[in-house]
Amino acid sequence: MYFYHGKKKQCFSQYIHTFYSQLYALQRLIESTKDMTLTVVTILMFIVGIMLFLLPPVPGFPIYLTSGIILVNSGLPQLGLMGSICYTISFALLLKISACTIQQKIIGERMCDSISVRQMVGINSQPMRAAKLVLSEPKFSVGKIMCLVGLPDWPTSVLCGVMRLDLIPVILATLPVVIVIVPVVLTGTFIYLDSLPEQDEAYPWAATALGVCVSTSAVIQVATLTSATYIVERTMSERKLEVDGLELDTEVEEADEYLNSETQSFYEINSWDKLSRGSKSLLIMALFSMILSVHTVLLFESRCFVEYELTYTITEHLGGNVLNFLKPLGWVAIISFCLSYMCMFAFNHGAKVGVVAGTKSGSQPKKVRFVSIRESFLKRQESMFVSEF
């Protein structure tokens, strides 16, 4: 069952990336912002970007990429190509700094009494305790800068707030993130330029530049994450006594113990040999529906979706209906995915009811019970961060 849950998440991620690759949302944004001024588009992008940054699972990459497409498209007539690129890079850096400020000062400091926030950060995990030691260093060390640049945005900034670090030094140590932002913004820019029709101003070199920027962006992303991971792991090994000496958050520890006991109960009660025929049927149907959906898209993409470019319009090329993007085989993939999700939802609902009934008599602190209501979300966030290491 645990194996299947992992596959389901992986399949869902692939499904989202497949749709993202069609650039529906980006093209729609370009079409809707075509008649807007650069100032209005900038304000809208800033609001949307901040909202996305405040979601724990969302990294900066898609936000910078989208900025490189939308803002360059809007600024090209006024600022020219180089001016638009510099403007977008400055915007992305300001957006990153603003998001880090909100995450640190509002979420981290103002909500540090919340068990759920501290649990989402994974404050008791060994990697986070090691990161805590590195981030608390008074000077601008290489390790501190790499942690702020390379580690996941949300938990790192919130951890700085929970630790009540001074904002200005943290922001200054975050500024080198521009080395991550530049190639991603350029990637978005060249995606847009390469998609312009021949009758418009052509950039024949855009495809080559796009390949270079994609490679550079990937190398830098991997390098920063690897460097930050190395810094944390080295701290865990070389300063093990200091890491182990940090005081554990007892409330989060109790919440984690309760969560682990419920998780263990879930798998004990819902092991395969104890499941009813109905539950087994739901799991099997969910598994095969997801396999059908994902492999249909991966193997027969051209038969699932109509050809669609970034500069196309929904009105002209899809008859005004976005659903025309799907071919019959695409509908098979969508319906199979929805069927898999509904089967898993029904199974998980029935399984959790059984766990609650089996542990109803146990008395736990009210605060810890409140945390357990959001157990699935919190566990996913902690696992997502720890898995980075």
C-alpha positions in Angstrom: 0.0 0.0 0.0 2.8 2.4 0.8 4.4 1.6 -2.5 1.2 2.4 -4.3 0.8 5.7 -2.5 4.2 6.7 -3.7 3.5 5.6 -7.3 0.2 7.6 -7.2 2.0 10.8 -6.2 4.6 10.2 -8.9 2.0 9.6 -11.5 0.1 12.7 -10.4 3.3 14.8 -10.7 4.0 13.5 -14.2 0.4 14.2 -15.2 0.7 17.8 -14.0 4.0 18.3 -15.8 2.4 16.9 -19.0 -0.3 19.5 -18.9 2.1 22.2 -17.9 4.2 21.4 -20.9 1.3 22.3 -23.1 1.6 25.9 -21.7 -2.2 26.4 -21.5 -2.1 28.7 -18.5 0.9 30.7 -19.9 -0.7 31.2 -23.2 -4.0 32.2 -21.6 -2.1 34.8 -19.5 -0.3 36.2 -22.6 -3.6 36.4 -24.3 -5.4 38.1 -21.4 -2.5 40.6 -20.7 -1.9 41.6 -24.3 -3.7 44.9 -23.9 -2.5 45.6 -20.3 0.2 48.0 -19.4 3.5 46.7 -18.1 2.7 48.2 -14.6 -0.6 46.4 -14.4 0.9 43.1 -15.5 3.7 43.5 -13.0 1.3 44.1 -10.1 -0.8 41.0 -11.1 2.3 38.8 -11.4 3.5 40.0 -8.0 0.3 39.2 -6.3 0.1 35.7 -8.0 3.8 35.1 -7.3 3.4 35.9 -3.6 0.4 33.6 -3.3 2.3 30.8 -4.9 5.4 31.3 -2.8 3.2 31.1 0.4 2.2 27.5 -0.6 4.8 25.1 1.0 5.1 22.7 -1.9 5.6 25.4 -4.6 9.3 26.1 -5.6 10.5 29.3 -7.2 11.3 27.7 -10.6 7.8 27.8 -12.2 7.3 31.4 -10.9 10.6 32.7 -12.4 9.9 30.8 -15.6 6.4 32.3 -15.9 7.8 35.8 -15.2 10.3 35.3 -18.0 7.5 34.7 -20.4 4.8 37.1 -19.3 6.8 40.2 -18.3 9.1 40.0 -21.3 6.1 39.8 -23.6 4.5 42.8 -21.9 7.7 44.9 -21.7 9.2 44.2 -25.1 7.4 47.1 -26.9 8.5 49.6 -24.3 11.9 48.4 -23.0 13.2 46.3 -25.8 14.6 42.8 -25.3 17.5 43.5 -23.0 15.6 46.0 -20.9 12.7 43.6 -20.5 15.0 40.8 -19.4 16.8 43.0 -16.8 13.4 44.3 -15.6 12.1 40.7 -15.2 15.2 39.5 -13.4 14.9 42.5 -10.9 11.2 41.7 -10.5 11.9 38.0 -9.8 14.6 38.9 -7.2 12.3 41.4 -5.5 9.5 38.8 -5.5 11.8 36.2 -3.9 12.9 38.7 -1.2 9.4 39.8 -0.5 8.2 36.2 -0.1 11.1 35.3 2.2 10.2 38.4 4.3 6.6 37.3 4.6 7.5 33.7 5.4 10.0 34.7 8.0 8.3 37.6 9.8 4.6 36.7 9.5 4.5 32.9 9.2 7.7 32.0 11.2 7.7 34.6 13.9 4.0 35.3 14.3 2.9 31.7 14.1 5.8 30.0 15.9 3.4 29.1 18.7 1.5 26.9 16.2 2.4 23.2 16.5 1.3 22.6 12.9 3.7 25.3 11.5 6.6 23.9 13.5 5.7 20.4 12.5 5.5 21.3 8.8 9.0 22.8 9.1 10.2 19.5 10.6 11.9 21.4 13.4 12.9 18.2 15.3 14.4 16.4 12.2 18.2 16.0 12.1 18.6 18.0 8.8 16.6 20.9 10.1 18.5 21.0 13.5 21.7 21.0 11.5 20.4 23.8 9.3 19.4 25.7 12.4 23.1 25.6 13.6 24.3 26.9 10.2 21.7 29.6 9.9 22.4 30.9 13.4 26.0 31.7 12.5 26.5 35.4 12.9 28.7 35.9 9.9 28.0 35.5 6.2 29.6 32.1 5.8 29.4 30.1 2.6 27.4 27.5 4.4 24.8 30.0 5.5 24.5 31.5 2.0 24.2 28.0 0.4 21.5 27.0 2.8 19.4 30.1 2.1 19.9 29.7 -1.6 19.8 26.0 -2.1 17.3 24.6 0.5 13.5 24.6 -0.1 12.1 28.1 0.2 9.2 27.8 2.5 10.7 25.6 5.4 14.0 27.5 5.4 12.4 31.0 5.6 9.9 29.9 8.2 12.7 28.2 10.2 14.5 31.6 10.3 11.3 33.1 11.7 10.9 30.5 14.3 14.5 31.1 15.4 13.8 34.8 15.4 16.8 35.7 13.3 17.3 39.3 12.3 15.7 39.9 8.9 18.3 42.1 7.2 21.3 39.7 7.5 19.1 36.9 6.3 17.9 38.9 3.3 21.5 40.0 2.4 22.6 36.3 2.6 19.7 35.4 0.3 20.6 37.9 -2.5 23.0 35.4 -4.2 19.8 33.5 -5.3 20.1 35.7 -8.4 22.4 33.1 -9.8 19.5 30.7 -9.8 17.0 33.3 -11.0 18.9 34.5 -14.1 19.0 31.3 -16.2 15.4 30.4 -15.3 14.1 33.8 -16.4 16.2 33.6 -19.6 14.7 30.1 -20.2 11.2 31.6 -20.0 12.2 34.5 -22.3 13.6 32.2 -25.0 10.6 29.9 -24.8 8.5 32.9 -25.7 10.8 34.2 -28.4 11.2 30.8 -30.0 7.4 30.5 -30.2 6.8 33.7 -32.1 5.3 33.3 -35.6 7.5 34.0 -38.6 5.6 37.1 -39.6 6.5 38.7 -36.3 10.0 39.8 -35.3 12.0 36.7 -35.6 14.7 35.5 -33.2 16.3 32.6 -35.1 18.9 32.1 -32.3 16.3 31.7 -29.6 16.1 27.9 -29.9 19.8 27.6 -29.4 19.8 30.0 -26.5 16.9 28.1 -25.0 18.9 24.9 -25.0 21.9 26.6 -23.3 19.7 28.2 -20.7 17.8 25.0 -19.9 21.1 23.2 -19.3 22.6 26.0 -17.3 19.5 26.3 -15.2 19.5 22.6 -14.5 23.2 22.6 -13.5 22.8 25.5 -11.2 19.7 24.1 -9.5 21.4 20.8 -8.9 24.6 22.5 -7.8 22.9 24.8 -5.2 20.8 22.0 -3.8 23.8 19.6 -3.7 26.0 22.2 -2.0 23.3 23.0 0.6 22.8 19.3 1.3 26.5 18.8 1.6 26.7 21.7 4.1 23.9 20.2 6.2 25.2 16.6 6.1 28.7 17.8 7.0 27.3 19.8 10.0 25.4 16.7 11.1 28.6 14.6 11.1 31.2 17.1 12.2 29.1 18.9 14.8 27.0 15.9 15.9 27.3 16.7 19.6 26.0 20.2 19.0 23.2 19.0 16.8 22.2 16.4 19.4 22.5 18.9 22.1 19.8 21.2 20.7 16.7 21.0 22.7 13.8 19.1 21.1 10.4 20.8 20.7 8.4 18.6 23.1 5.0 19.6 21.7 6.0 18.7 18.2 7.6 15.5 19.5 4.3 14.5 21.1 2.5 15.3 18.0 4.9 13.3 15.9 4.6 10.3 18.2 0.8 10.5 18.0 1.0 10.8 14.2 3.4 7.8 14.0 1.1 5.7 16.1 -1.9 6.5 13.9 0.1 5.8 10.8 1.3 2.5 12.2 -2.3 1.7 13.1 -3.4 2.6 9.6 -1.1 0.1 8.0 -1.7 -2.6 10.6 -5.5 -2.4 10.3 -5.4 -2.0 6.5 -2.7 -4.6 5.6 -3.6 -6.5 2.4 -4.5 -9.8 4.2 -7.0 -7.9 6.4 -8.8 -6.0 3.7 -12.3 -6.9 2.5 -12.9 -7.8 -1.1 -14.5 -4.4 -1.7 -11.4 -2.5 -0.4 -9.1 -4.7 -2.5 -11.2 -4.1 -5.5 -10.9 -0.3 -5.0 -7.2 -0.5 -4.7 -6.8 -2.7 -7.8 -9.1 -0.5 -9.8 -7.3 2.7 -8.7 -3.9 1.2 -9.6 -4.9 0.0 -13.1 -6.8 3.2 -13.8 -3.7 5.3 -13.0 -1.4 3.0 -15.0 -3.8 3.4 -18.0 -4.0 7.1 -17.6 -0.3 7.8 -17.3 0.9 5.4 -20.0 -1.7 6.6 -22.4 -0.4 10.2 -22.1 3.3 9.1 -22.1 3.1 6.7 -25.1 0.4 8.3 -27.2 0.6 12.0 -26.4 0.0 13.1 -30.0 -3.2 11.1 -30.0 -4.4 12.6 -26.7 -3.9 16.3 -27.5 -4.1 18.5 -30.5 -1.0 20.4 -31.6 -0.9 23.7 -29.7 1.7 26.4 -29.6 2.4 29.1 -27.1 1.3 31.9 -29.5 -2.0 30.2 -30.5 -5.3 31.5 -29.2 -8.1 29.5 -27.8 -10.6 31.4 -29.8 -8.9 30.9 -33.2 -7.2 27.5 -32.8 -9.6 25.7 -30.4 -12.9 27.1 -31.5 -13.3 29.1 -28.3 -13.5 25.9 -26.2 -10.5 24.8 -24.2 -11.8 21.3 -24.1 -11.2 20.9 -27.8 -7.5 20.5 -26.8 -8.4 16.9 -25.9 -8.8 14.2 -28.4 -10.8 11.0 -27.7 -7.8 9.2 -26.3 -7.1 12.2 -24.1 -10.6 11.9 -22.6 -9.8 8.3 -21.8 -6.7 9.4 -19.9 -8.6 12.1 -18.0 -11.5 9.8 -17.1 -9.1 7.0 -16.0 -7.2 9.5 -13.8 -10.5 10.7 -12.1 -11.6 7.2 -11.6 -8.3 6.3 -9.9 -8.6 9.3 -7.6 -12.2 8.5 -6.6 -11.3 4.9 -5.8 -8.4 6.0 -3.7 -10.5 8.7 -1.9 -13.2 6.1 -1.2 -10.6 3.6 0.1 -8.8 6.1 2.3 -12.0 7.4 3.8 -13.1 3.9 4.7 -9.6 3.1 6.0 -9.4 6.2 8.2 -12.9 5.5 9.7 -11.6 2.1 10.7 -8.5 3.6 12.3 -10.5 6.2 14.2 -12.9 3.5 15.5 -9.9 1.4 16.6 -8.2 4.2 18.5 -11.2 6.1 19.7 -10.8 5.1 23.3 -7.2 6.5 23.5 -6.9 9.8 25.3 -4.5 12.3 23.8 -3.9 16.0 24.6 -6.4 18.2 22.9 -3.6 20.2 21.2 -2.1 17.0 19.7 -5.5 15.8 18.5 -5.9 19.1 16.7 -2.7 18.5 14.8 -3.7 15.0 13.9 -6.7 16.3 11.9 -4.2 17.6 9.3 -1.9 14.6 9.6 -1.8 13.8 5.9 -0.9 17.3 4.8 1.7 17.8 7.5 3.3 14.4 6.9 3.6 15.1 3.2 5.3 18.4 3.8 7.8 17.0 6.3 8.5 14.0 4.1 8.9 16.3 1.0 11.6 18.4 2.8 13.5 15.5 4.4 13.5 13.7 1.1 15.5 16.6 -0.4 18.4 15.3 1.7 
